Structure formats: C-alpha cells, structure tokens
C-alpha cells in the first residue's frame, strides 16, 4: 500500500482492493470480521499484560513496533467490519460522542 492512505475512505478502498485481488471478500462476513477483530484486539492487549501503568506508557522501540502492527490489524478489521455493514465509522463515532455528552454531562 502507499503513503496516500491518510483517511478512512482511502483505507477502506485499499482494503477492498486488497481483499478482492485475493478473493477474500467472500470470507469477510460481519461474523468473521468481528471474530478477527477481537483476536487482534487480544493480541494488542497481550503487549500490556502485567505491565505497570508507567511501563505501558514507555514501551521499548521494538515493543512499540509490535504494538503498532496490532493497532493496524485491529483498525483494518474494524474498517472492514464497518464496510461490510455499510456503517460510516466516523459518523458513528461522532454520534456516540454526542450520546456520551448527554449521558455524562460536565459537572
């Protein structure tokens, strides 16, 4: 992929093309994507297991590279899941922030 992947729409389109070229779209059902997402999220969490809060804020460069890969994997599956269900993740996040603002008003 290229450096022009700077927004979710471009990322989504690149992921569509990547999966289509490998004939993977048939496997990208919401069920499968949600399961893959949680597996990748668990792999992300594994990097912080047993770390102190301070250690989690300052991972080594090698550990940070591994964390970056897991963040990417998690984001990729989340974008693909949203795409499969025709959800705009940015609009969904904005709507959720608005709901949370009502639920948790500033005191």
C-alpha positions as CSV (number, residue, x, y, z in Angstrom):
1,X,0.0,0.0,0.0
2,X,1.1,3.6,-0.3
3,X,1.7,6.6,1.8
4,X,-1.5,8.3,0.5
5,X,-3.6,6.2,2.9
6,X,-4.4,9.2,5.1
7,X,-8.1,8.9,5.6
8,X,-10.6,6.1,6.3
9,X,-12.3,6.2,2.9
10,X,-9.0,5.7,1.1
11,X,-8.0,3.0,3.6
12,X,-11.4,1.3,3.1
13,X,-11.0,1.4,-0.7
14,X,-7.4,0.0,-0.4
15,X,-8.6,-2.8,1.8
16,X,-11.4,-3.6,-0.6
17,X,-8.9,-3.9,-3.5
18,X,-6.5,-6.0,-1.4
19,X,-9.2,-8.5,-0.4
20,X,-10.7,-8.6,-3.9
21,X,-7.4,-9.3,-5.5
22,X,-7.1,-12.4,-3.2
23,X,-10.7,-13.4,-3.5
24,X,-11.1,-12.9,0.3
25,X,-14.3,-10.8,0.2
26,X,-16.4,-14.0,0.4
27,X,-14.9,-14.6,3.8
28,X,-15.4,-11.1,5.1
29,X,-18.7,-11.6,6.7
30,X,-19.6,-9.5,9.7
31,X,-19.3,-12.6,11.9
32,X,-15.8,-13.5,10.6
33,X,-14.6,-9.9,10.7
34,X,-15.9,-9.3,14.3
35,X,-14.2,-12.5,15.4
36,X,-10.9,-11.5,13.7
37,X,-11.2,-8.0,15.3
38,X,-11.4,-9.4,18.8
39,X,-8.5,-11.8,18.2
40,X,-6.3,-8.8,17.0
41,X,-7.5,-6.7,20.0
42,X,-6.5,-9.5,22.3
43,X,-3.0,-9.6,20.7
44,X,-2.8,-5.9,21.3
45,X,-3.8,-6.3,25.0
46,X,-1.1,-9.0,25.3
47,X,1.6,-6.4,24.9
48,X,0.4,-4.6,28.1
49,X,-0.4,-7.7,30.2
50,X,1.4,-7.4,33.5
51,X,3.0,-4.1,32.7
52,X,2.7,-1.3,35.2
53,X,0.9,1.9,34.0
54,X,4.3,3.6,33.8
55,X,5.8,0.7,31.7
56,X,2.7,0.8,29.4
57,X,3.4,4.5,28.6
58,X,7.1,3.9,27.6
59,X,7.4,0.7,25.6
60,X,10.8,-0.1,24.0
61,X,11.2,0.7,20.3
62,X,10.9,-3.0,19.5
63,X,7.7,-3.4,21.6
64,X,6.3,-0.2,20.1
65,X,6.8,-1.6,16.6
66,X,4.9,-4.8,17.6
67,X,2.1,-2.7,19.2
68,X,1.9,-0.6,16.0
69,X,1.3,-3.8,14.0
70,X,-1.5,-4.9,16.3
71,X,-3.1,-1.4,16.3
72,X,-3.0,-1.6,12.5
73,X,-4.5,-5.2,12.4
74,X,-7.3,-4.1,14.7
75,X,-8.1,-0.9,12.7
76,X,-8.1,-2.9,9.5
77,X,-10.6,-5.4,10.7
78,X,-12.8,-2.6,12.2
79,X,-12.8,-0.7,8.9
80,X,-13.6,-3.9,7.1
81,X,-16.5,-4.7,9.5
82,X,-17.9,-1.3,9.2
83,X,-17.7,-1.6,5.4
84,X,-19.4,-5.0,5.4
85,X,-22.3,-3.4,7.4
86,X,-22.4,-0.1,5.5
87,X,-21.5,1.8,8.7
88,X,-19.6,5.1,8.4
89,X,-17.3,4.7,11.4
90,X,-16.6,8.5,11.6
91,X,-20.3,9.3,11.7
92,X,-20.9,6.5,14.2
93,X,-18.1,7.8,16.4
94,X,-19.5,11.4,16.2
95,X,-23.0,10.2,17.1
96,X,-21.6,8.2,20.0
97,X,-19.7,11.2,21.4
98,X,-22.9,13.2,21.2
99,X,-24.8,10.4,23.1
100,X,-22.0,10.3,25.7
101,X,-22.1,14.0,26.2
102,X,-25.7,13.8,27.1
103,X,-25.2,10.7,29.3
104,X,-22.1,12.2,31.0
105,X,-22.5,15.9,31.2
106,X,-19.8,18.1,32.5
107,X,-20.5,18.7,36.2
